Amino acid sequence: MQSYQYRVRDCGNVAWGGRVRAMALVVLLFVATPGACAEPAKRSSSGEGRFQAACSALKKKQYKKAVHTLLKLDQANDGKGQTVLGLLHEKGLGVKQDFSKALAYYRKAAKQGIPEAESNLGHLLLRLKRDVVQDTKEGIDWLERAANHGILEAQVTMGKLLNEGRRLPINNSKAAYYLHRAAQRGSREAQRMLDDIPQLREAHQALLQGGAQYQTGMENLTRSWVGYADIVNNLNTASSYSRK
């Protein structure tokens, strides 16, 4: 009969039936214990997992579903989720178009240092100009941050503002600096301005001749997350189509 029994440490020989009952008791205790399965649940509901789920919904043009998921990320103060929520409210996809909410979501994310949110917030403030003086100042401040964080669109805008002299004092050297950085990353508009506008062309040549000093500052700046450009392109296309 011993061949049909299992030896359990410190408990002597236990019959198979007793062992089964003991195992069943352990299972019941495990299931009933709070937090026993917390780790798998935590992984499945992680911020990154939710963000990827929202991105998947956006690709399928399921904008309301994406908004539902992104709102949960906003509750967790997730900057990437807040940035995309701002885009959806600005463009009126999945929600009613609401510039005030778009600004609020962008501002939340920008305060966390999300460069794309800084750029979006700055551009929208300059476009709306609800309070011309305050919005212009705040918008330029955010755009300058975004440009210094390597956002191409913000670099082009800062180059224009510094060249035009309407909202900022004219500073062709600084304008050429931002436009050069944008042109290096593929902006044809920035390159055209550097080639076609005499004062910018002159400032650009002077800066290039400055050598090492000009080459430092923004060399290692990149976007804050991969895939953002695809999100923007998809939403721009959808927004343009919905207005037709």
PyMOL commands that set and color helices and strands:
alter all, ss='L'
color gray80, all
select helices_A, chain A and resi 2-4+16-32+38-44+47-59+63-75+79-91+99-110+115-128+132-148+152-164+172-184+188-196+198-209+212-215+228-242
alter helices_A, ss='H'
color red, helices_A
select strands_A, chain A and resi 6-8+12-14
alter strands_A, ss='S'
color yellow, strands_A
deselect
rebuild
show_as cartoon
